[in-house]
Structure formats: structure tokens, C-alpha cells
Amino acid sequence: MTLVVPFDGSALAEAALVRASEFSTVLDEPVLAVSVVPQGDKHYARERGWIGPEEPFDQETVVGSLHEQVTALCPNADFRHVVVDRYARAGSVAKRVRRVAREADASMVFIGSENAGRMVTTVSSVGASVAADDAYDVVIVRHRSPTKIAKLRDASPHEASKSDFYRPE
């Protein structure tokens, strides 16, 4: 069984990863962070802070940055990325996350979202769609606090990331 965290680099995704890491210690289950990256979509990447305003989209750089962010917060986490079409809808993104969760035999999925799982959700909410799957339990992280995220990042003895696989040269 695995604890899965959809990870887009946002503050709430970071908080969800930290919560999953804490649960991992207690439950003795591995953590898998999964990032879904639309191929070549620089607008999407800029909205999420993956690239700067004038920076060109580079898949390897984006994935490498997300991987480093994951290992900085949770050095023992595994990382997987999925590439979707540039114009993929939120439903396609959620479907990929659900597929990875099933493949990883997820016991729990930790979703960082302000609105996932509420009675009223938007049609395009990735978190709501992932939370609706009954193949695993869902933990919805709506608040970034407690503020252990910065403390974990600063106190981590792991200065280098777990793998050089995604590091651009």
C-alpha cells in the first residue's frame, strides 16, 4: 500500500505532502508524489510558478524542479510525473492521478485543495474528481498550517535530492 500525493508545487500540495510524510512514519507506508504536466503548456506552467514570466517551457526543467521540491520536503518520497496533452482538461488530469493511485495500490490519497470534497464543487476541479474515487481513502488538506513545511525544508539533512534523474545539466 502507498500514500499518494498529487503534487503541483502549490502551498497546499506541499502541506499535503508533509501530512503524507507524517502518516508514512506512523503507518510504515511509502509516499508517492505524482505531478501531471501538460506537454509544452507554458501558460499552465507560469500560472503554477513552474517557470518565470519570460522563461521558455522546458519539460525536463519543470519536472526536475517539481522533483527537487518533493525531495526537499519528503526525502524518502518516490516521485512520478505524467505528461498529458497540452490542452488536457481537468478531468483528464484527475483520471491520470486516479490511475497512478490505483497502480500504486494507494491506501490513501492526500489532496491539497481549498475546495476538493465539498458538497458544491466546480466541474473542472481535479481534486474533487480524485476525491470521488472510492478505491482509496482521501485526506483533504485545506490549510497549509501547521507550519512544519518550512521547518522540514530547513532542517532536512538531505541536501542533495534522492535522484539525479530529473536534474537538468
URGIDA-V265278 format. One record per residue. N is the residue number from 1. OMEGA is omega in whole degrees, -180 to 180 (* if undefined). D_CENTER is the distance of its C-alpha to the mean C-alpha in whole Angstrom. Layout:
BEGIN
[[N OMEGA D_CENTER] [N OMEGA D_CENTER]]
END
This chain:
BEGIN
[[1 -174 18] [2 173 14] [3 -175 11] [4 179 8] [5 170 5] [6 -171 3] [7 177 1] [8 178 5] [9 -179 7] [10 179 8] [11 180 10] [12 175 9] [13 176 6] [14 180 8] [15 179 10] [16 179 8] [17 178 7] [18 179 11] [19 179 12] [20 178 11] [21 178 13] [22 177 16] [23 -180 16] [24 179 16] [25 -177 19] [26 -174 21] [27 -178 20] [28 177 20] [29 179 17] [30 177 15] [31 175 11] [32 174 9] [33 180 5] [34 178 5] [35 177 5] [36 -175 8] [37 175 11] [38 -175 14] [39 174 17] [40 -177 19] [41 -177 18] [42 178 18] [43 178 19] [44 -179 15] [45 179 14] [46 178 17] [47 -178 16] [48 178 12] [49 179 14] [50 176 13] [51 180 17] [52 -176 20] [53 -178 22] [54 -176 25] [55 177 22] [56 179 22] [57 175 19] [58 -175 19] [59 -177 16] [60 179 17] [61 180 16] [62 -179 13] [63 178 11] [64 179 13] [65 178 12] [66 179 8] [67 179 10] [68 179 12] [69 179 10] [70 -176 8] [71 176 11] [72 -179 13] [73 -175 12] [74 -174 12] [75 -179 14] [76 -178 14] [77 169 11] [78 -178 11] [79 175 9] [80 174 9] [81 179 9] [82 178 11] [83 176 13] [84 178 15] [85 -179 18] [86 -176 18] [87 -179 20] [88 177 17] [89 179 17] [90 179 15] [91 178 16] [92 179 16] [93 -180 12] [94 180 12] [95 178 14] [96 179 12] [97 179 9] [98 179 12] [99 178 14] [100 179 12] [101 179 12] [102 180 16] [103 -179 16] [104 -177 14] [105 -177 17] [106 171 14] [107 179 16] [108 173 14] [109 -179 10] [110 -176 9] [111 174 8] [112 -176 8] [113 177 11] [114 -174 15] [115 -179 16] [116 175 14] [117 177 17] [118 -179 20] [119 179 23] [120 180 23] [121 177 20] [122 -179 20] [123 -175 20] [124 -177 17] [125 177 15] [126 -178 12] [127 -179 11] [128 -180 15] [129 178 15] [130 -179 12] [131 -177 14] [132 -179 17] [133 -178 17] [134 179 19] [135 -177 19] [136 173 17] [137 -177 17] [138 173 14] [139 -180 13] [140 -179 13] [141 -177 12] [142 -178 14] [143 -179 15] [144 -178 14] [145 7 17] [146 -170 19] [147 178 18] [148 -176 17] [149 179 14] [150 179 17] [151 179 19] [152 -179 17] [153 -177 16] [154 -175 20] [155 -175 21] [156 177 19] [157 -178 22] [158 -179 20] [159 178 20] [160 179 20] [161 -176 16] [162 -174 16] [163 175 17] [164 -174 19] [165 -176 18] [166 -180 16] [167 175 18] [168 -178 20] [169 * 24]]
END
